[in-house]
Amino acid sequence: MLIPIEQLVFISIGFFIIATLYSSVGFGGGSSYLALLTLVLTSFFAIRSIALVCNLVVVSGSTYLYFKNGHAKLKDFLPFVLASIPLAYLGATFRLKESVFFIILGCSLILSALFLAVQTFEINKSKKEVENYPNYLSYVLGSGIGFLSGLVGIGGGIFLAPVLNHLRWNKAIKIAALASFFILVNSVSGLFGLITSDSLSLPWRETICLVVAVLLGGQLGIRISLKKLSANGIKRITALLVFIVGIRVLLVNGLELF
């Protein structure tokens, strides 16, 4: 066992809370799992692998419920995922230095959060709720964010959702559904990338405990989202979570200032 039992209980509770919060906005929580695991694990490969698997567990349930409730249509999502899958796999095969990995992750999260937060407080309300964009933009965004998600070991929805909300690609609930599905397919692709690059490391006791925690939290969070949250509520919670994690990852894990 890599983590003492008392620390594992603490981390499992943290994972449950993260899964609940993140699944409520269509995310898997991978970025926060990464940040939390750095407190108790020294193996970079184990940190990356566990976070990816937990991500996959959460968004699998979320994606199912989004489709079941009519918030997701496969034809709208295919351009994003078809472009992202090979690039997520490619990104996962890169072996980054840990400091570079966390600097890229932290900066990306902070920028994503700021884009999304600005949009929720826009004064001009006369603009259309949804804008029309050429289809190729979906492929461009899907490929770029897919590569970044594979590179840092998370599903990529935490990057995609702020961009799409800023562009007014669709309603907030549909963007959350796309983010969840996007994370699902990229997590699977990234997992294969870790396997083929011989980077997958899953200590079984820790993995089982944390998977159970995020499974329960994820199911709770998605149900809160479908029943309680408004569009701006989803966006603001998303922005706050992404910003906090981005600052923590950049300063503590990337620049090692604390």
C-alpha positions as CSV (number, residue, x, y, z in Angstrom):
1,M,0.0,0.0,0.0
2,L,1.5,3.3,-1.1
3,I,-0.8,5.5,1.1
4,P,-1.2,4.9,4.9
5,I,-4.8,4.0,5.7
6,E,-5.6,7.2,7.6
7,Q,-4.4,9.3,4.7
8,L,-6.3,7.1,2.2
9,V,-9.5,7.8,4.1
10,F,-8.9,11.5,4.0
11,I,-8.1,11.4,0.3
12,S,-11.2,9.3,-0.5
13,I,-13.4,11.9,1.2
14,G,-11.7,14.6,-0.8
15,F,-12.3,12.6,-4.0
16,F,-15.9,12.2,-3.1
17,I,-16.4,16.0,-2.7
18,I,-14.5,16.8,-5.9
19,A,-16.5,14.2,-7.9
20,T,-19.8,15.7,-6.5
21,L,-18.8,19.3,-7.4
22,Y,-17.2,18.6,-10.8
23,S,-19.9,16.2,-12.0
24,S,-22.5,18.9,-11.3
25,V,-21.0,20.9,-14.2
26,G,-20.2,18.0,-16.5
27,F,-16.6,17.4,-15.5
28,G,-14.8,14.4,-14.1
29,G,-12.5,16.2,-11.6
30,G,-9.2,15.0,-13.1
31,S,-7.4,18.2,-12.5
32,S,-8.3,18.3,-8.8
33,Y,-7.5,14.6,-8.4
34,L,-4.0,15.3,-9.8
35,A,-3.6,18.2,-7.3
36,L,-4.8,16.1,-4.3
37,L,-2.8,13.0,-5.1
38,T,0.5,15.1,-5.2
39,L,0.0,15.5,-1.4
40,V,0.3,11.8,-0.7
41,L,2.0,10.1,-3.7
42,T,5.5,10.6,-5.1
43,S,5.1,8.4,-8.2
44,F,4.2,10.7,-11.0
45,F,2.9,7.8,-13.1
46,A,0.6,6.6,-10.3
47,I,-0.8,10.1,-9.9
48,R,-1.5,10.5,-13.6
49,S,-3.0,7.0,-14.0
50,I,-5.3,7.1,-10.9
51,A,-6.6,10.6,-11.9
52,L,-7.4,9.4,-15.4
53,V,-9.3,6.3,-14.2
54,C,-11.3,8.2,-11.6
55,N,-12.1,10.8,-14.3
56,L,-13.4,8.0,-16.5
57,V,-15.6,6.6,-13.8
58,V,-17.3,9.9,-13.0
59,V,-18.0,11.0,-16.6
60,S,-19.3,7.6,-17.6
61,G,-22.3,8.0,-15.3
62,S,-22.7,11.6,-16.1
63,T,-22.7,11.0,-19.9
64,Y,-25.4,8.3,-19.5
65,L,-27.7,10.6,-17.6
66,Y,-27.2,13.6,-20.0
67,F,-28.2,11.4,-22.9
68,K,-31.0,9.8,-21.0
69,N,-32.5,13.3,-20.2
70,G,-32.2,14.6,-23.8
71,H,-29.4,17.1,-23.2
72,A,-27.0,15.3,-25.6
73,K,-27.1,14.3,-29.2
74,L,-24.3,12.3,-30.7
75,K,-24.3,14.1,-34.1
76,D,-23.6,17.4,-32.4
77,F,-20.7,16.0,-30.5
78,L,-19.0,13.8,-33.1
79,P,-16.8,16.6,-34.8
80,F,-15.2,17.4,-31.4
81,V,-14.6,13.8,-30.4
82,L,-13.4,12.4,-33.7
83,A,-10.8,15.1,-33.9
84,S,-9.8,14.8,-30.2
85,I,-9.3,11.0,-29.9
86,P,-6.1,10.6,-31.9
87,L,-4.6,13.8,-30.6
88,A,-5.4,12.8,-26.9
89,Y,-3.7,9.5,-27.6
90,L,-0.7,11.3,-29.1
91,G,-0.5,13.7,-26.2
92,A,-0.6,10.9,-23.6
93,T,2.5,9.2,-25.2
94,F,4.7,12.2,-24.4
95,R,6.8,11.9,-21.3
96,L,7.0,15.3,-19.8
97,K,9.1,16.5,-16.9
98,E,6.9,16.8,-13.8
99,S,7.5,20.6,-13.4
100,V,6.7,21.3,-17.1
101,F,3.5,19.1,-16.8
102,F,2.2,21.1,-13.8
103,I,3.1,24.5,-15.3
104,I,1.2,23.7,-18.5
105,L,-1.7,22.3,-16.5
106,G,-1.9,25.3,-14.1
107,C,-1.7,28.0,-16.8
108,S,-4.3,26.3,-18.9
109,L,-6.7,26.0,-16.1
110,I,-6.3,29.6,-15.0
111,L,-6.9,31.0,-18.5
112,S,-9.9,28.8,-19.0
113,A,-11.5,29.9,-15.7
114,L,-10.9,33.6,-16.4
115,F,-12.6,33.3,-19.9
116,L,-15.6,31.7,-18.4
117,A,-15.9,34.0,-15.3
118,V,-15.9,37.1,-17.5
119,Q,-18.7,35.8,-19.6
120,T,-21.1,35.3,-16.6
121,F,-20.9,39.0,-15.7
122,E,-21.2,40.5,-19.1
123,I,-23.4,43.7,-19.0
124,N,-24.7,43.5,-22.6
125,K,-27.6,41.1,-22.5
126,S,-28.8,41.9,-26.0
127,K,-26.6,39.3,-27.7
128,K,-28.0,36.0,-28.8
129,E,-27.9,33.1,-26.4
130,V,-26.4,30.9,-29.0
131,E,-24.1,31.8,-31.9
132,N,-23.7,29.9,-35.2
133,Y,-20.2,28.8,-36.2
134,P,-18.7,26.9,-39.1
135,N,-18.4,23.2,-38.6
136,Y,-14.6,23.1,-39.0
137,L,-14.3,25.1,-35.7
138,S,-15.5,22.0,-33.9
139,Y,-12.7,19.9,-35.4
140,V,-10.1,22.6,-34.6
141,L,-11.1,22.9,-31.0
142,G,-11.5,19.2,-30.6
143,S,-8.0,18.4,-31.9
144,G,-6.2,21.1,-30.0
145,I,-7.9,20.5,-26.7
146,G,-7.7,16.7,-27.2
147,F,-3.9,17.0,-27.5
148,L,-3.6,19.2,-24.4
149,S,-5.9,16.8,-22.4
150,G,-3.8,13.8,-23.3
151,L,-0.6,15.7,-22.5
152,V,-1.6,16.6,-19.0
153,G,-3.6,13.4,-18.3
154,I,-7.2,14.7,-17.9
155,G,-10.2,14.5,-20.1
156,G,-10.2,18.0,-21.5
157,G,-13.7,19.1,-20.7
158,I,-12.3,21.6,-18.2
159,F,-10.6,23.3,-21.1
160,L,-13.4,22.9,-23.6
161,A,-16.4,24.1,-21.6
162,P,-15.1,27.6,-20.8
163,V,-14.2,28.1,-24.4
164,L,-17.6,27.0,-25.7
165,N,-19.4,29.0,-23.1
166,H,-17.4,32.1,-24.1
167,L,-18.3,31.5,-27.7
168,R,-22.0,30.8,-26.9
169,W,-21.8,27.5,-28.8
170,N,-24.9,26.3,-27.1
171,K,-26.9,26.3,-23.9
172,A,-24.9,25.8,-20.7
173,I,-26.5,22.4,-19.9
174,K,-25.7,21.1,-23.4
175,I,-22.1,22.3,-23.1
176,A,-21.9,20.5,-19.8
177,A,-23.1,17.4,-21.5
178,L,-20.6,17.8,-24.3
179,A,-17.8,18.3,-21.8
180,S,-18.8,15.1,-20.0
181,F,-18.8,13.1,-23.3
182,F,-15.6,14.7,-24.5
183,I,-13.9,13.8,-21.2
184,L,-15.2,10.2,-21.5
185,V,-13.7,9.6,-25.0
186,N,-10.5,11.4,-24.3
187,S,-10.0,9.6,-21.0
188,V,-10.3,6.2,-22.8
189,S,-7.9,7.4,-25.5
190,G,-5.5,8.8,-23.0
191,L,-5.6,5.5,-21.0
192,F,-4.6,3.6,-24.1
193,G,-1.8,6.1,-24.6
194,L,-0.5,5.5,-21.1
195,I,-0.6,1.7,-21.6
196,T,1.2,1.8,-24.9
197,S,3.9,4.1,-23.5
198,D,4.3,1.8,-20.5
199,S,3.3,4.7,-18.2
200,L,0.2,3.2,-16.5
201,S,0.6,2.6,-12.8
202,L,-2.5,1.6,-10.7
203,P,-1.8,0.5,-7.1
204,W,-4.9,-1.6,-6.6
205,R,-5.9,-0.8,-3.0
206,E,-5.7,3.0,-3.6
207,T,-7.4,2.7,-7.0
208,I,-10.3,0.7,-5.7
209,C,-11.0,3.0,-2.7
210,L,-10.8,6.2,-4.8
211,V,-12.9,4.8,-7.6
212,V,-15.7,3.9,-5.2
213,A,-15.5,7.4,-3.7
214,V,-15.8,9.2,-7.1
215,L,-18.5,6.8,-8.3
216,L,-20.7,7.8,-5.4
217,G,-19.8,11.5,-5.6
218,G,-20.3,11.6,-9.4
219,Q,-23.8,10.1,-9.2
220,L,-24.8,12.7,-6.6
221,G,-23.4,15.6,-8.5
222,I,-25.0,14.9,-11.8
223,R,-28.4,14.6,-10.2
224,I,-27.9,18.0,-8.5
225,S,-27.0,19.5,-11.9
226,L,-30.0,18.2,-13.7
227,K,-32.5,19.4,-11.1
228,K,-31.1,22.5,-9.4
229,L,-28.5,24.6,-11.3
230,S,-29.2,27.5,-13.6
231,A,-27.0,28.2,-16.7
232,N,-25.1,31.0,-14.9
233,G,-24.8,28.9,-11.8
234,I,-23.2,26.1,-13.8
235,K,-20.7,28.5,-15.4
236,R,-19.8,30.3,-12.1
237,I,-19.2,27.1,-10.2
238,T,-17.1,25.8,-13.1
239,A,-15.0,29.0,-13.3
240,L,-14.4,29.0,-9.5
241,L,-13.3,25.3,-9.4
242,V,-11.1,25.6,-12.4
243,F,-9.4,28.8,-11.1
244,I,-8.7,27.4,-7.6
245,V,-7.2,24.3,-8.9
246,G,-5.2,26.1,-11.6
247,I,-3.6,28.5,-9.0
248,R,-2.8,25.6,-6.7
249,V,-1.3,23.4,-9.4
250,L,0.8,26.3,-10.8
251,L,2.3,27.6,-7.6
252,V,2.6,24.4,-5.5
253,N,3.3,21.7,-8.1
254,G,4.7,23.6,-11.1
255,L,6.8,26.5,-9.6
256,E,7.2,24.8,-6.2
257,L,6.8,28.1,-4.3
258,F,5.1,26.5,-1.3
